[in-house]
């Protein structure tokens, strides 16, 4: 038999797919949320940048 690859394991494929979709969703959120805020609320430049400047859900966990 050939070498065992992780792609033959169903649980690995599920984990890989879920991780890829989560990262895609996060990337879309980084772009879509400010874009929606700008188009729907008509805020100033400071109001658009304020959520990115403060602590929030996008910060890595501290140990």
N, CA, C and O atoms as a GROMACS GRO file, in nm:
protein
  252
    1UNK      N    1   0.083  -0.120   0.000
    1UNK     CA    2   0.000   0.000   0.000
    1UNK      C    3   0.087   0.125   0.000
    1UNK      O    4   0.202   0.122   0.043
    2UNK      N    5   0.032   0.232  -0.048
    2UNK     CA    6   0.103   0.359  -0.052
    2UNK      C    7   0.105   0.426   0.085
    2UNK      O    8   0.046   0.375   0.181
    3UNK      N    9   0.172   0.537   0.094
    3UNK     CA   10   0.179   0.607   0.223
    3UNK      C   11   0.041   0.660   0.264
    3UNK      O   12  -0.038   0.703   0.180
    4UNK      N   13   0.015   0.656   0.392
    4UNK     CA   14  -0.111   0.705   0.448
    4UNK      C   15  -0.107   0.858   0.447
    4UNK      O   16  -0.012   0.918   0.497
    5UNK      N   17  -0.208   0.919   0.392
    5UNK     CA   18  -0.218   1.064   0.394
    5UNK      C   19  -0.336   1.105   0.481
    5UNK      O   20  -0.431   1.028   0.496
    6UNK      N   21  -0.331   1.224   0.538
    6UNK     CA   22  -0.443   1.269   0.621
    6UNK      C   23  -0.574   1.283   0.543
    6UNK      O   24  -0.682   1.277   0.601
    7UNK      N   25  -0.563   1.301   0.412
    7UNK     CA   26  -0.682   1.322   0.331
    7UNK      C   27  -0.770   1.198   0.323
    7UNK      O   28  -0.886   1.208   0.283
    8UNK      N   29  -0.718   1.083   0.358
    8UNK     CA   30  -0.798   0.960   0.357
    8UNK      C   31  -0.880   0.943   0.484
    8UNK      O   32  -0.965   0.854   0.492
    9UNK      N   33  -0.854   1.026   0.584
    9UNK     CA   34  -0.924   1.018   0.712
    9UNK      C   35  -1.041   1.116   0.710
    9UNK      O   36  -1.023   1.237   0.694
   10UNK      N   37  -1.161   1.063   0.727
   10UNK     CA   38  -1.282   1.146   0.719
   10UNK      C   39  -1.286   1.257   0.822
   10UNK      O   40  -1.328   1.368   0.791
   11UNK      N   41  -1.242   1.229   0.944
   11UNK     CA   42  -1.242   1.332   1.049
   11UNK      C   43  -1.148   1.447   1.014
   11UNK      O   44  -1.178   1.563   1.042
   12UNK      N   45  -1.034   1.416   0.952
   12UNK     CA   46  -0.941   1.522   0.912
   12UNK      C   47  -1.004   1.610   0.804
   12UNK      O   48  -0.995   1.732   0.810
   13UNK      N   49  -1.069   1.548   0.707
   13UNK     CA   50  -1.134   1.627   0.602
   13UNK      C   51  -1.241   1.718   0.660
   13UNK      O   52  -1.256   1.833   0.617
   14UNK      N   53  -1.317   1.666   0.757
   14UNK     CA   54  -1.420   1.747   0.821
   14UNK      C   55  -1.358   1.864   0.896
   14UNK      O   56  -1.406   1.977   0.885
   15UNK      N   57  -1.254   1.838   0.972
   15UNK     CA   58  -1.186   1.944   1.046
   15UNK      C   59  -1.127   2.048   0.951
   15UNK      O   60  -1.140   2.168   0.974
   16UNK      N   61  -1.062   2.002   0.845
   16UNK     CA   62  -1.002   2.093   0.749
   16UNK      C   63  -1.108   2.182   0.683
   16UNK      O   64  -1.089   2.303   0.671
   17UNK      N   65  -1.218   2.123   0.642
   17UNK     CA   66  -1.326   2.198   0.578
   17UNK      C   67  -1.386   2.300   0.673
   17UNK      O   68  -1.410   2.414   0.635
   18UNK      N   69  -1.411   2.258   0.798
   18UNK     CA   70  -1.469   2.350   0.895
   18UNK      C   71  -1.375   2.466   0.925
   18UNK      O   72  -1.419   2.580   0.937
   19UNK      N   73  -1.246   2.438   0.937
   19UNK     CA   74  -1.149   2.543   0.962
   19UNK      C   75  -1.140   2.639   0.845
   19UNK      O   76  -1.135   2.760   0.864
   20UNK      N   77  -1.139   2.586   0.723
   20UNK     CA   78  -1.131   2.670   0.604
   20UNK      C   79  -1.254   2.761   0.594
   20UNK      O   80  -1.241   2.879   0.562
   21UNK      N   81  -1.372   2.706   0.621
   21UNK     CA   82  -1.493   2.787   0.613
   21UNK      C   83  -1.498   2.891   0.723
   21UNK      O   84  -1.546   3.002   0.701
   22UNK      N   85  -1.450   2.858   0.842
   22UNK     CA   86  -1.446   2.955   0.952
   22UNK      C   87  -1.353   3.070   0.918
   22UNK      O   88  -1.387   3.186   0.942
   23UNK      N   89  -1.237   3.039   0.861
   23UNK     CA   90  -1.143   3.145   0.824
   23UNK      C   91  -1.199   3.230   0.710
   23UNK      O   92  -1.180   3.352   0.708
   24UNK      N   93  -1.269   3.167   0.617
   24UNK     CA   94  -1.332   3.243   0.509
   24UNK      C   95  -1.437   3.338   0.565
   24UNK      O   96  -1.444   3.455   0.526
   25UNK      N   97  -1.518   3.288   0.657
   25UNK     CA   98  -1.620   3.372   0.719
   25UNK      C   99  -1.562   3.489   0.796
   25UNK      O  100  -1.616   3.599   0.793
   26UNK      N  101  -1.451   3.465   0.865
   26UNK     CA  102  -1.383   3.572   0.938
   26UNK      C  103  -1.331   3.677   0.841
   26UNK      O  104  -1.344   3.797   0.865
   27UNK      N  105  -1.272   3.632   0.732
   27UNK     CA  106  -1.220   3.725   0.632
   27UNK      C  107  -1.330   3.808   0.569
   27UNK      O  108  -1.313   3.928   0.546
   28UNK      N  109  -1.442   3.745   0.542
   28UNK     CA  110  -1.556   3.820   0.487
   28UNK      C  111  -1.607   3.921   0.589
   28UNK      O  112  -1.644   4.032   0.553
   29UNK      N  113  -1.610   3.881   0.716
   29UNK     CA  114  -1.656   3.971   0.821
   29UNK      C  115  -1.570   4.095   0.836
   29UNK      O  116  -1.621   4.204   0.862
   30UNK      N  117  -1.439   4.078   0.819
   30UNK     CA  118  -1.349   4.193   0.828
   30UNK      C  119  -1.380   4.296   0.720
   30UNK      O  120  -1.361   4.416   0.741
   31UNK      N  121  -1.427   4.251   0.605
   31UNK     CA  122  -1.456   4.342   0.495
   31UNK      C  123  -1.603   4.386   0.498
   31UNK      O  124  -1.632   4.504   0.481
   32UNK      N  125  -1.693   4.292   0.520
   32UNK     CA  126  -1.835   4.320   0.505
   32UNK      C  127  -1.890   4.409   0.616
   32UNK      O  128  -1.972   4.498   0.589
   33UNK      N  129  -1.848   4.387   0.740
   33UNK     CA  130  -1.905   4.465   0.849
   33UNK      C  131  -1.876   4.614   0.836
   33UNK      O  132  -1.969   4.694   0.846
   34UNK      N  133  -1.751   4.656   0.814
   34UNK     CA  134  -1.730   4.800   0.793
   34UNK      C  135  -1.799   4.852   0.668
   34UNK      O  136  -1.846   4.966   0.666
   35UNK      N  137  -1.805   4.771   0.563
   35UNK     CA  138  -1.870   4.815   0.440
   35UNK      C  139  -2.019   4.837   0.462
   35UNK      O  140  -2.075   4.935   0.414
   36UNK      N  141  -2.083   4.747   0.534
   36UNK     CA  142  -2.225   4.763   0.565
   36UNK      C  143  -2.246   4.886   0.653
   36UNK      O  144  -2.340   4.963   0.633
   37UNK      N  145  -2.157   4.904   0.750
   37UNK     CA  146  -2.170   5.021   0.838
   37UNK      C  147  -2.158   5.151   0.759
   37UNK      O  148  -2.232   5.246   0.784
   38UNK      N  149  -2.065   5.156   0.665
   38UNK     CA  150  -2.045   5.279   0.586
   38UNK      C  151  -2.165   5.305   0.496
   38UNK      O  152  -2.209   5.420   0.484
   39UNK      N  153  -2.217   5.202   0.434
   39UNK     CA  154  -2.328   5.224   0.340
   39UNK      C  155  -2.460   5.247   0.411
   39UNK      O  156  -2.543   5.325   0.362
   40UNK      N  157  -2.482   5.183   0.524
   40UNK     CA  158  -2.612   5.193   0.589
   40UNK      C  159  -2.621   5.309   0.688
   40UNK      O  160  -2.727   5.371   0.700
   41UNK      N  161  -2.512   5.339   0.758
   41UNK     CA  162  -2.519   5.436   0.867
   41UNK      C  163  -2.463   5.573   0.833
   41UNK      O  164  -2.492   5.670   0.903
   42UNK      N  165  -2.382   5.583   0.727
   42UNK     CA  166  -2.319   5.708   0.687
   42UNK      C  167  -2.240   5.771   0.802
   42UNK      O  168  -2.264   5.886   0.837
   43UNK      N  169  -2.145   5.695   0.862
   43UNK     CA  170  -2.069   5.746   0.975
   43UNK      C  171  -1.948   5.829   0.930
   43UNK      O  172  -1.915   5.834   0.812
   44UNK      N  173  -1.884   5.893   1.026
   44UNK     CA  174  -1.760   5.966   0.998
   44UNK      C  175  -1.644   5.866   0.992
   44UNK      O  176  -1.660   5.748   1.026
   45UNK      N  177  -1.527   5.914   0.949
   45UNK     CA  178  -1.410   5.825   0.939
   45UNK      C  179  -1.370   5.770   1.075
   45UNK      O  180  -1.331   5.654   1.086
   46UNK      N  181  -1.378   5.852   1.179
   46UNK     CA  182  -1.344   5.807   1.314
   46UNK      C  183  -1.437   5.700   1.365
   46UNK      O  184  -1.393   5.607   1.433
   47UNK      N  185  -1.564   5.711   1.333
   47UNK     CA  186  -1.661   5.611   1.377
   47UNK      C  187  -1.641   5.478   1.305
   47UNK      O  188  -1.667   5.372   1.363
   48UNK      N  189  -1.595   5.482   1.181
   48UNK     CA  190  -1.570   5.358   1.108
   48UNK      C  191  -1.447   5.289   1.164
   48UNK      O  192  -1.446   5.166   1.177
   49UNK      N  193  -1.343   5.364   1.198
   49UNK     CA  194  -1.219   5.305   1.246
   49UNK      C  195  -1.221   5.268   1.394
   49UNK      O  196  -1.138   5.188   1.437
   50UNK      N  197  -1.313   5.323   1.472
   50UNK     CA  198  -1.315   5.299   1.616
   50UNK      C  199  -1.329   5.152   1.654
   50UNK      O  200  -1.257   5.108   1.743
   51UNK      N  201  -1.416   5.073   1.592
   51UNK     CA  202  -1.427   4.932   1.633
   51UNK      C  203  -1.298   4.853   1.610
   51UNK      O  204  -1.269   4.761   1.685
   52UNK      N  205  -1.221   4.888   1.508
   52UNK     CA  206  -1.097   4.817   1.481
   52UNK      C  207  -0.986   4.859   1.575
   52UNK      O  208  -0.890   4.784   1.596
   53UNK      N  209  -0.997   4.978   1.634
   53UNK     CA  210  -0.892   5.028   1.721
   53UNK      C  211  -0.901   4.970   1.862
   53UNK      O  212  -0.799   4.956   1.930
   54UNK      N  213  -1.020   4.938   1.906
   54UNK     CA  214  -1.038   4.890   2.042
   54UNK      C  215  -1.032   4.739   2.052
   54UNK      O  216  -1.028   4.669   1.951
   55UNK      N  217  -1.033   4.687   2.176
   55UNK     CA  218  -1.032   4.541   2.193
   55UNK      C  219  -1.166   4.482   2.149
   55UNK      O  220  -1.270   4.546   2.163
   56UNK      N  221  -1.161   4.362   2.098
   56UNK     CA  222  -1.284   4.301   2.051
   56UNK      C  223  -1.266   4.154   2.020
   56UNK      O  224  -1.170   4.091   2.066
   57UNK      N  225  -1.357   4.099   1.945
   57UNK     CA  226  -1.357   3.957   1.916
   57UNK      C  227  -1.245   3.917   1.823
   57UNK      O  228  -1.215   3.798   1.812
   58UNK      N  229  -1.181   4.012   1.755
   58UNK     CA  230  -1.075   3.979   1.660
   58UNK      C  231  -0.939   3.967   1.727
   58UNK      O  232  -0.842   3.927   1.662
   59UNK      N  233  -0.930   4.000   1.856
   59UNK     CA  234  -0.803   3.992   1.926
   59UNK      C  235  -0.770   3.847   1.961
   59UNK      O  236  -0.859   3.770   1.995
   60UNK      N  237  -0.643   3.810   1.952
   60UNK     CA  238  -0.605   3.674   1.991
   60UNK      C  239  -0.618   3.658   2.142
   60UNK      O  240  -0.601   3.756   2.216
   61UNK      N  241  -0.646   3.540   2.189
   61UNK     CA  242  -0.660   3.519   2.333
   61UNK      C  243  -0.526   3.541   2.404
   61UNK      O  244  -0.420   3.508   2.351
   62UNK      N  245  -0.532   3.595   2.524
   62UNK     CA  246  -0.412   3.615   2.604
   62UNK      C  247  -0.396   3.498   2.698
   62UNK      O  248  -0.494   3.435   2.738
   63UNK      N  249  -0.273   3.469   2.733
   63UNK     CA  250  -0.247   3.356   2.824
   63UNK      C  251  -0.204   3.406   2.959
   63UNK      O  252  -0.177   3.326   3.049
   0.00000   0.00000   0.00000
